[in-house]
Amino acid sequence: MEPKVINQTICRSAKSGRWRYGETSHFSQKQGCGNNWAHGFCVHGPRHRDVVEELVRREVERCDRLAGLMAMMSVAGGTGSGVGAYITRYLRDVYPKSFILNHLTWPYGTGEVIVQNYNSVLTLAHLYHHSDAILVHENDTVHRICSQLLNIKHISFTDVNRVIAHQLGSILQPALTTDSNGIYSRNPLGELVGSLACHPEYKLLSVSTIPQMPSSSIAYSTFSWPGLLKHLRQMLISNSKMEECIDWQVQLPSASERTRTLLGSSFNTSLANLLILRGKDVYSAETGSFEDPALYSSWLSPEEAFNVWKSPVIFNKYEKSATLVSNSKALLRPLDNMLGKAWNMFASRAYIHQYVKFGISEEDFLDSFTFLEQVISSYNQL
């Protein structure tokens, strides 16, 4: 929230020559939230609501048609998590018929902030009530992509952000949807949410993109659609976010084994998947392997659970690229770990007084814990 950070971002974008923020399209102040979700949600959010509301209103009025709103938040500290959750609630109140997609950056598992698990639990529990879908990037996963796939020796936040931006761009760039009849969609957020978040208890989305490699290697690499899709499908089944980490031993059950009593936990079951293909010969790509009923929960047919978007335009210098946005059990383990660590701290009442003094009670914590345990239970039943 500090002016120094905001000003650096504005200056950097202006110098790039490709993007410039409007001079009146930003907000900052000298005081942050001190890594305290309650301080952001109960103090800074309400205090600055009118200013933020005016900023958003001006942008909305410039739209010929408001398709939706996307809030990008880091959940380790107090501003992204607390103020972000408050603004999302306000956006839902003011724009009740617009799609809202929240993009969350989950903190490193080893810890960035001592209370990051509190902040993450409170954020996720509150967003579930107001957001249509929640797209998650884990810092640990993105860090491994930088290190193992991009061969970056000294990884900076710029490197991490570049990977996230590449994956988000691969989703949000114009594409031809199944029912578009050759016309690019004017409502990508609505199409995304409609394809993936069909049930209010299942809103967590993860993303995998291939290929990803150093820019210096792209010119010397060749890609084929069968190869890319074979790897991406196995990444989905084995819950791998990188090609180098694919576990080829994980297999789907055969038709006779589809009761899932024993094998159900050995692979990553999906509720819905959206495959986005970009590049040369994209219309020749065969995607039938993603329509296997064994990939999905039994209460949705593959025809309803799987969608594919395509664009013949090359994306970010890759001749062919594929992105899979998945509503699946992929985030169960990090969510369960985060909730467990928060529970352990709460059991000893660690730092609770820091939240109570800004208006968050112990009952609010318990409600959030209980709600996310229900979310975990729902995903476990897929």
C-alpha positions in Angstrom: 0.0 0.0 0.0 3.0 2.3 0.4 3.6 5.1 -2.2 7.2 3.9 -2.9 6.0 0.5 -4.2 3.1 1.9 -6.2 5.3 4.7 -7.8 8.0 2.1 -8.8 5.3 0.1 -10.6 3.9 3.1 -12.4 7.4 4.3 -13.5 8.5 0.8 -14.6 5.4 0.3 -16.8 5.8 3.8 -18.4 9.4 3.1 -19.2 8.5 -0.2 -20.9 6.7 1.7 -23.7 4.1 -1.0 -23.8 1.8 -0.1 -20.9 1.0 3.0 -18.9 -1.3 3.3 -15.9 -3.6 6.3 -15.8 -2.3 9.1 -13.6 -5.5 9.0 -11.4 -6.0 5.3 -11.5 -4.1 4.3 -8.4 -4.3 4.6 -4.7 -1.6 4.5 -2.0 -1.0 5.7 1.5 1.9 6.0 3.9 0.8 3.4 6.4 0.5 -0.3 5.6 -1.3 -3.1 7.5 1.7 -4.5 9.4 1.0 -8.1 8.1 -2.3 -8.1 10.0 -5.4 -9.3 8.1 -7.7 -7.7 10.7 -6.0 -4.3 10.3 -6.6 -4.4 6.6 -10.1 -5.8 6.6 -11.5 -3.9 9.6 -9.6 -0.6 9.5 -8.0 0.2 6.1 -10.6 -1.3 3.9 -13.6 0.6 5.4 -11.5 3.8 5.8 -10.6 4.0 2.1 -13.7 2.3 0.6 -15.0 5.6 -0.9 -11.7 6.3 -2.7 -11.4 2.8 -4.1 -15.1 2.8 -5.1 -14.6 5.9 -7.1 -11.5 4.5 -8.8 -13.4 1.4 -9.8 -16.5 3.2 -10.9 -14.5 5.4 -13.3 -13.0 2.4 -15.0 -16.3 0.5 -15.1 -18.0 3.5 -16.8 -15.4 3.4 -19.6 -16.5 -0.1 -20.5 -18.9 -0.7 -23.3 -19.8 -3.9 -21.4 -18.6 -5.0 -18.0 -17.8 -8.6 -18.3 -16.2 -9.0 -14.9 -13.6 -7.9 -12.4 -10.3 -9.6 -11.4 -8.7 -8.9 -8.1 -5.0 -9.9 -7.8 -3.9 -10.5 -4.2 -0.9 -11.8 -2.2 -2.2 -13.4 0.9 0.8 -13.6 3.2 0.7 -10.0 4.5 -2.1 -7.7 5.6 -2.9 -5.4 2.7 -3.3 -8.0 -0.1 -5.2 -10.3 2.2 -7.2 -8.0 4.4 -7.9 -5.1 2.2 -8.2 -7.4 -0.8 -10.9 -9.5 0.9 -12.8 -6.3 2.0 -12.7 -4.9 -1.6 -13.9 -8.2 -3.0 -16.9 -8.1 -0.6 -17.6 -4.5 -1.6 -17.3 -5.3 -5.4 -19.9 -8.1 -4.9 -22.3 -5.7 -3.2 -21.9 -2.9 -5.8 -21.7 -5.2 -8.9 -23.8 -8.2 -7.9 -24.3 -9.5 -11.5 -20.7 -9.2 -12.6 -18.2 -12.1 -12.5 -15.5 -11.8 -9.9 -12.3 -13.8 -10.3 -9.7 -13.6 -7.4 -6.1 -14.4 -8.2 -4.2 -15.4 -5.1 -0.5 -15.8 -4.6 0.1 -18.2 -1.8 3.1 -17.7 0.4 6.2 -19.9 0.5 5.6 -22.9 2.8 8.8 -22.2 4.7 7.4 -18.9 5.7 7.6 -15.2 4.7 5.5 -13.8 7.5 5.0 -15.5 10.9 1.2 -15.1 10.7 0.9 -15.9 7.0 -1.3 -19.0 7.7 -3.8 -16.9 9.7 -3.9 -14.3 7.0 -4.4 -17.0 4.3 -7.1 -18.9 6.2 -9.1 -15.7 6.9 -8.7 -14.5 3.3 -9.8 -17.8 1.6 -12.8 -18.3 3.9 -14.1 -14.8 3.3 -13.4 -14.9 -0.5 -15.4 -18.1 -0.8 -18.6 -16.2 0.1 -18.1 -13.4 -2.5 -15.9 -14.6 -5.4 -17.1 -16.7 -8.3 -13.7 -18.5 -8.7 -10.3 -18.4 -7.0 -7.2 -18.9 -9.2 -4.2 -19.9 -7.1 -0.4 -19.6 -7.8 1.9 -21.1 -5.1 5.2 -19.3 -4.6 7.0 -22.6 -4.0 5.8 -24.0 -7.4 6.7 -20.8 -9.3 10.1 -20.7 -7.6 10.8 -24.3 -8.8 9.8 -23.3 -12.3 12.3 -20.4 -12.3 15.0 -22.7 -10.9 14.5 -26.0 -12.7 12.9 -25.0 -16.0 14.2 -21.5 -16.7 17.6 -22.1 -15.1 17.6 -18.8 -13.2 20.4 -18.9 -10.6 19.4 -15.9 -8.4 15.6 -15.7 -8.5 14.0 -12.3 -7.9 10.4 -11.3 -7.4 10.5 -10.0 -11.0 11.3 -13.5 -12.2 8.5 -15.0 -10.1 6.1 -12.3 -11.4 7.1 -13.0 -15.0 6.2 -16.7 -14.7 2.8 -15.8 -13.1 2.2 -13.2 -15.8 3.0 -15.7 -18.6 0.5 -18.2 -17.2 -2.2 -15.6 -16.6 -1.6 -14.2 -20.1 -2.0 -17.6 -21.6 -5.5 -17.8 -20.0 -6.7 -14.3 -20.6 -5.5 -13.6 -24.1 -8.3 -13.7 -26.7 -9.3 -17.3 -27.7 -12.0 -19.0 -29.7 -14.3 -20.9 -27.4 -16.3 -24.0 -28.3 -19.5 -22.1 -29.1 -17.9 -18.9 -30.4 -18.4 -19.6 -34.2 -15.1 -18.1 -35.1 -15.6 -14.9 -33.1 -13.4 -14.1 -30.1 -15.2 -14.1 -26.8 -16.1 -10.8 -25.3 -16.7 -12.3 -21.9 -13.5 -14.4 -21.0 -14.1 -14.2 -17.2 -17.7 -15.4 -17.6 -16.6 -18.2 -20.0 -13.9 -19.2 -17.6 -16.1 -19.3 -14.5 -18.9 -20.9 -16.3 -16.6 -23.7 -17.6 -14.9 -24.4 -14.3 -16.8 -23.3 -11.2 -20.2 -24.9 -11.5 -20.7 -25.6 -7.8 -20.4 -23.1 -4.9 -18.3 -25.5 -2.8 -15.7 -26.0 -5.6 -14.1 -22.7 -6.5 -10.3 -23.4 -6.3 -8.5 -23.3 -9.7 -4.9 -24.3 -10.5 -3.0 -23.7 -13.7 -0.3 -25.6 -15.6 1.5 -24.4 -18.7 3.8 -26.1 -21.2 6.3 -25.6 -22.6 8.3 -23.3 -20.2 12.0 -22.8 -20.9 14.7 -20.1 -21.1 14.0 -17.7 -24.0 17.5 -18.6 -25.4 16.3 -22.2 -25.9 13.1 -21.6 -27.7 14.6 -21.1 -31.1 16.3 -24.5 -30.9 13.2 -26.5 -29.7 10.4 -28.1 -31.7 7.0 -29.0 -30.3 4.2 -31.3 -31.4 0.6 -31.2 -30.2 0.5 -34.9 -29.4 3.7 -34.6 -27.3 2.6 -31.5 -25.5 -0.9 -32.9 -24.7 0.4 -36.2 -23.6 2.7 -34.5 -21.0 0.0 -32.1 -19.9 -2.5 -34.8 -19.4 -0.1 -36.8 -17.2 0.7 -33.6 -15.3 -3.0 -33.3 -14.5 -3.3 -37.0 -13.5 -0.2 -37.0 -11.3 -0.7 -33.4 -10.0 2.6 -32.2 -11.3 3.1 -28.5 -12.1 6.3 -29.1 -14.2 7.2 -31.5 -17.0 10.4 -32.5 -15.1 8.3 -33.7 -12.1 5.8 -35.9 -14.0 5.2 -39.2 -12.3 4.4 -41.6 -15.1 3.6 -44.4 -12.7 0.3 -42.8 -11.7 -2.4 -44.1 -14.0 -6.2 -43.8 -14.3 -8.3 -46.8 -13.2 -9.7 -49.0 -15.9 -13.4 -49.2 -16.5 -13.8 -52.2 -14.1 -11.9 -50.4 -11.4 -13.9 -47.2 -11.6 -15.5 -47.6 -8.2 -12.5 -45.6 -6.9 -12.4 -47.4 -3.6 -8.7 -48.0 -3.6 -7.4 -46.1 -6.6 -9.4 -42.9 -6.0 -6.7 -41.3 -3.9 -3.8 -42.3 -6.2 -4.5 -39.7 -8.9 -5.8 -36.2 -9.1 -9.6 -36.3 -9.7 -11.0 -33.3 -11.5 -14.4 -31.6 -11.3 -13.8 -29.6 -14.5 -10.9 -28.7 -16.8 -10.3 -26.0 -19.4 -7.7 -26.6 -22.0 -6.3 -23.5 -23.9 -4.2 -24.2 -27.0 -2.3 -21.5 -28.9 0.0 -21.6 -31.9 0.5 -23.2 -35.3 -1.8 -26.0 -36.5 -3.9 -25.6 -33.4 -7.0 -26.9 -35.1 -5.3 -30.3 -35.8 -4.7 -30.9 -32.1 -6.6 -34.0 -30.8 -7.9 -33.4 -27.3 -10.0 -36.5 -26.8 -7.7 -37.9 -24.1 -9.0 -35.1 -21.8 -12.5 -36.4 -22.1 -11.8 -39.7 -20.4 -14.6 -40.2 -17.8 -12.1 -41.6 -15.3 -10.6 -38.1 -15.0 -13.7 -36.6 -13.6 -16.1 -36.8 -10.7 -19.0 -39.2 -11.4 -21.7 -36.6 -11.1 -20.6 -34.6 -14.2 -20.3 -36.0 -17.7 -17.0 -35.4 -19.6 -18.9 -33.3 -22.1 -19.9 -30.9 -19.3 -16.7 -31.1 -17.4 -14.2 -30.5 -20.2 -13.9 -27.4 -22.5 -11.2 -26.4 -24.9 -10.3 -22.9 -26.3 -8.1 -22.4 -29.3 -6.2 -19.6 -31.0 -3.9 -19.8 -34.0 -1.9 -16.8 -32.7 1.5 -17.6 -31.3 1.8 -16.7 -27.7 5.0 -15.2 -26.1 7.3 -16.6 -28.8 6.3 -20.2 -28.3 5.3 -21.9 -31.6 2.9 -24.1 -29.8 1.7 -23.8 -26.2 -0.9 -25.4 -24.0 -2.4 -24.2 -20.7 -4.7 -26.3 -18.5 -6.9 -24.5 -15.9 -8.2 -27.2 -13.5 -10.8 -27.3 -10.8 -9.5 -30.5 -9.1 -7.9 -31.9 -5.9 -4.6 -30.3 -6.9 -4.7 -27.7 -4.1 -5.8 -30.1 -1.4 -2.4 -30.7 0.1 -1.2 -27.1 0.3 -4.6 -26.0 1.7 -4.5 -28.8 4.3 -0.9 -27.9 5.3 -1.8 -24.2 5.7 -4.9 -25.0 7.7 -3.0 -27.4 10.0 -0.3 -24.8 10.7 -2.9 -22.1 11.5 -4.7 -24.5 13.8 -1.5 -25.3 15.7 -0.8 -21.6 16.3 -4.4 -20.9 17.2 -4.4 -23.8 19.8 -1.7 -21.9 21.7 -3.4 -18.6 21.1 -0.3 -17.3 19.4 -0.7 -13.7 18.1 -4.5 -13.8 18.5 -4.5 -10.6 20.5 -3.1 -8.7 17.5 -6.2 -9.6 15.5 -8.7 -9.2 18.4 -7.7 -5.6 19.0 -8.8 -4.7 15.4 -12.2 -6.4 15.6 -11.7 -10.0 14.7 -12.8 -12.4 17.4 -11.8 -16.0 18.2 -15.2 -17.0 16.9 -14.3 -15.5 13.5 -11.2 -17.7 13.4 -13.2 -20.8 14.3 -15.8 -20.1 11.6 -13.0 -19.7 9.0 -11.4 -23.0 10.2 -14.7 -24.9 10.1 -15.6 -23.5 6.7 -12.3 -24.5 5.1 -12.4 -27.9 6.6 -15.7 -28.3 4.8 -14.1 -27.2 1.6 -11.3 -29.8 2.1 -13.9 -32.5 2.8 -15.9 -31.6 -0.3 -12.8 -31.9 -2.5 -11.8 -35.1 -0.9 -15.1 -36.6 -2.0 -14.5 -36.0 -5.7 
